[in-house]
Amino acid sequence: MGKEYTLQEALKLAIKTEKESMDFYRKAGSMTADERSKQVFGLLANEEIGHLKAFFDHYQGGDLGDLASFINSPPDQHSATHQALEQALAEDVHEQKALEIALQEEKACIELYTMIVKDIVDPLVRRVFETVIRETQAHHDMIEDEYMRVMAMVHRSDQDIYVRE
């Protein structure tokens, strides 16, 4: 059984999770040679800033400082996501591995937020979490499409064509 969070604990966890994702996408974009992948990572980083702001607007703790300072603070070097990306850099499998890590992280976020939202009573905060869950699912789908392109796989829009032939 998962941990039960207070509203403020849930918001703080979500803020930190979105910050890790934003830092990851910024770093992945900077190390990616493929121009389209670079754009995808940039778009995802910017959308994570929107998620951060949505959670920050409801967070009442003052321990994270203001939003701008928090966004611009250095990445958590000890986070599993950051360490996995550093390992991918060392192995020189940038786009592929970064996209695989991104898929895992987005899936983990969906699972975490789905668990947390069950206990959220405040309708405004509940909507924030539900919106971010839907947007995170869209991120997962976008990353999956990009992964398929990078790996020269069949794109989901072409799957019917190849199945019929």
C-alpha positions in Angstrom: 0.0 0.0 0.0 1.3 3.5 -0.8 2.0 6.3 1.5 -0.8 8.7 2.4 0.2 12.3 1.8 -1.1 15.5 3.3 -2.0 18.0 0.6 1.1 20.1 1.2 3.3 16.9 1.2 1.7 15.9 -2.1 2.2 19.3 -3.6 5.9 19.4 -2.5 6.5 16.0 -3.9 4.9 17.0 -7.2 6.9 20.2 -7.4 10.2 18.3 -6.8 9.2 15.6 -9.4 8.3 18.2 -12.0 11.6 20.0 -11.3 13.5 16.8 -11.8 11.7 16.2 -15.1 12.4 19.8 -16.3 16.1 19.5 -15.4 16.2 16.1 -17.2 14.6 17.5 -20.4 16.9 20.5 -20.4 20.0 18.3 -20.0 18.7 15.8 -22.6 18.0 18.5 -25.1 21.5 20.0 -24.6 23.2 16.7 -25.3 21.0 15.6 -28.2 22.4 16.0 -31.7 19.1 15.2 -33.5 17.3 18.5 -34.1 13.8 17.1 -33.8 14.6 15.3 -30.5 16.2 18.6 -29.2 12.9 20.4 -30.0 10.8 17.7 -28.3 13.0 17.9 -25.1 12.7 21.7 -25.2 9.0 21.6 -25.5 8.7 19.0 -22.6 11.0 21.2 -20.4 8.8 24.2 -21.0 5.6 22.2 -20.2 7.1 21.0 -17.0 7.6 24.6 -16.0 3.8 25.0 -16.4 3.2 22.0 -14.2 5.6 23.4 -11.6 3.7 26.7 -11.6 0.4 25.0 -11.2 1.5 23.1 -8.1 3.5 26.0 -6.8 0.4 28.2 -6.8 -1.2 25.9 -4.2 1.9 25.1 -2.1 1.9 27.0 1.2 5.4 26.0 2.4 8.1 28.7 2.1 11.0 26.2 2.1 11.3 26.1 -1.7 11.7 29.9 -2.1 10.0 31.6 -5.0 9.2 29.9 -8.3 11.8 31.6 -10.5 14.6 30.8 -8.0 13.4 27.2 -7.7 13.3 26.7 -11.4 16.8 28.1 -11.9 18.3 26.2 -9.0 20.8 23.5 -9.9 19.5 19.9 -10.6 19.5 17.3 -7.9 22.7 15.4 -8.7 21.5 12.5 -6.6 18.2 11.9 -8.2 17.8 8.6 -10.0 16.7 10.4 -13.2 19.8 12.6 -13.3 22.1 9.7 -12.6 20.5 7.6 -15.3 21.0 10.4 -17.8 24.7 10.8 -16.8 25.1 7.0 -17.3 23.6 7.4 -20.8 26.1 10.2 -21.6 28.9 7.9 -20.5 27.7 5.1 -22.7 27.2 7.5 -25.7 23.6 6.4 -26.4 22.1 9.9 -26.1 18.8 10.1 -27.9 17.7 6.5 -27.5 18.6 6.2 -23.8 17.3 9.6 -22.9 14.0 8.8 -24.6 13.8 5.5 -22.8 14.5 7.2 -19.4 11.9 9.8 -20.3 9.3 7.2 -21.0 10.0 5.5 -17.6 9.8 8.8 -15.8 6.6 9.9 -17.3 5.0 6.6 -16.6 6.2 6.8 -13.0 4.7 10.3 -12.7 1.4 9.2 -14.0 1.3 6.3 -11.4 2.4 8.6 -8.5 -0.1 11.4 -9.3 -2.9 8.9 -9.9 -2.2 7.4 -6.4 -2.0 10.9 -4.8 -5.1 12.4 -6.4 -7.3 9.7 -4.8 -6.8 11.4 -1.4 -7.0 15.0 -2.5 -10.2 16.6 -1.2 -9.7 20.2 -2.4 -11.5 20.4 -5.8 -9.1 23.0 -7.2 -6.0 21.0 -6.3 -7.6 17.8 -7.4 -8.2 19.4 -10.9 -4.6 20.5 -11.0 -3.4 16.9 -10.4 -6.0 15.5 -12.9 -4.9 18.0 -15.5 -1.2 17.2 -15.0 -2.0 13.5 -15.2 -3.6 14.0 -18.6 -0.7 16.3 -19.8 1.8 13.8 -18.5 0.1 11.0 -20.5 0.3 13.3 -23.6 4.1 13.7 -22.8 4.4 9.9 -22.7 2.7 9.6 -26.0 4.9 12.3 -27.6 8.1 10.7 -26.2 6.9 7.3 -27.5 6.4 8.7 -31.0 9.8 10.4 -30.9 11.4 7.1 -29.7 9.8 5.2 -32.6 11.1 7.8 -35.0 14.6 7.8 -33.6 14.7 4.0 -33.6 13.3 3.9 -37.2 10.2 2.1 -36.0 6.8 2.3 -37.5 4.9 5.4 -36.4 1.6 4.8 -34.8 -0.2 6.7 -37.6 1.3 4.2 -40.1 0.6 1.0 -38.1 -2.7 0.2 -39.9 -1.0 0.4 -43.3 1.8 -2.1 -42.3 -0.6 -4.4 -40.6 -2.9 -4.7 -43.7 0.0 -5.4 -46.1 
